[in-house]
Amino acid sequence: GSGCPVVQQHPRYVAAKKNMPVHFICYSQEPHSMQWYKTAEDSDDLYGLDHSTSRYSVERKDNLINFTIFRITYEDNGIYVCDSKNLTAEKKQPHLCATELRVMGHSSIQQIQSRNTLKDTIIIIQSILLVIFISVPMLLFLDKVSDSISSSGDVPSFVAAGLEVEQMATYEDITPFRDVKAKWTVGEHPGEE
């Protein structure tokens, strides 16, 4: 059938590095009438995995079948399903509750360095573009303001508001300092009238 039978598989998806061991578990009331199958990624061919070999182990216990691949390789990529033993003889399709195995590769130092160089290059290009996209509009705006000031001869009100300077006394406006002593120090007492 197309649905999940009374069989339960664990896990549903596995992504592991090459040469690592992988374990799949199939729970069933009748583990002796069940077996593991593998379907390659690009084909519909079903391969039975019923007996242990040097690459994998099939172990049946009370209500489960444990399937272990000792050292996975890229050829192990595919879909693994636990279904009845007579599936291929009856030319039936396995149920849809399967487990997908994805074998990941190890990156070499050169691949990591080239990825880091690419990231650094992208960051530098983004920084340059950011500076350009911020500075060009600012320069155009300032050029437009200076053109409007020079053409009208009069400072626009929004520029004048920013350019107002507080009126302060200049050096010439300061009166010379005279040493004037307080009246009470000269002989008058502050309490006297």
Secondary structure as the mmCIF struct_conf table of DSSP 4:
data_model
#
loop_
_struct_conf.conf_type_id
_struct_conf.id
_struct_conf.beg_label_comp_id
_struct_conf.beg_label_asym_id
_struct_conf.beg_label_seq_id
_struct_conf.end_label_comp_id
_struct_conf.end_label_asym_id
_struct_conf.end_label_seq_id
BEND BEND1 GLY A 3 GLY A 3
BEND BEND2 VAL A 6 VAL A 6
STRN STRN1 GLN A 8 HIS A 10
BEND BEND3 ARG A 12 ARG A 12
STRN STRN2 TYR A 13 LYS A 17
TURN_TY1_P TURN_TY1_P1 LYS A 18 ASN A 19
STRN STRN3 VAL A 22 TYR A 27
BEND BEND4 GLN A 29 GLN A 29
HELX_RH_3T_P HELX_RH_3T_P1 PRO A 31 SER A 33
STRN STRN4 MET A 34 THR A 39
TURN_TY1_P TURN_TY1_P2 GLU A 41 ASP A 42
STRN STRN5 LEU A 46 LEU A 49
BEND BEND5 HIS A 51 HIS A 51
BEND BEND6 SER A 54 ARG A 55
STRN STRN6 TYR A 56 ARG A 60
BEND BEND7 ASP A 62 ASN A 63
STRN STRN7 LEU A 64 ILE A 69
BEND BEND8 PHE A 70 ARG A 71
HELX_RH_3T_P HELX_RH_3T_P2 TYR A 74 ASP A 76
STRN STRN8 GLY A 78 SER A 84
TURN_TY1_P TURN_TY1_P3 LYS A 85 LYS A 91
HELX_LH_PP_P HELX_LH_PP_P1 LYS A 92 HIS A 95
BEND BEND9 LEU A 96 LEU A 96
STRN STRN9 THR A 99 MET A 104
HELX_LH_PP_P HELX_LH_PP_P2 GLY A 105 SER A 108
HELX_RH_AL_P HELX_RH_AL_P1 ILE A 109 SER A 152
BEND BEND10 GLY A 153 ASP A 154
HELX_RH_AL_P HELX_RH_AL_P2 SER A 157 LEU A 163
HELX_RH_3T_P HELX_RH_3T_P3 TYR A 171 ASP A 173
BEND BEND11 ILE A 174 ILE A 174
HELX_LH_PP_P HELX_LH_PP_P3 THR A 175 PHE A 177
HELX_RH_AL_P HELX_RH_AL_P3 LYS A 183 VAL A 186
TURN_TY1_P TURN_TY1_P4 GLY A 187 GLY A 187
TURN_TY1_P TURN_TY1_P5 PRO A 190 GLY A 191
#
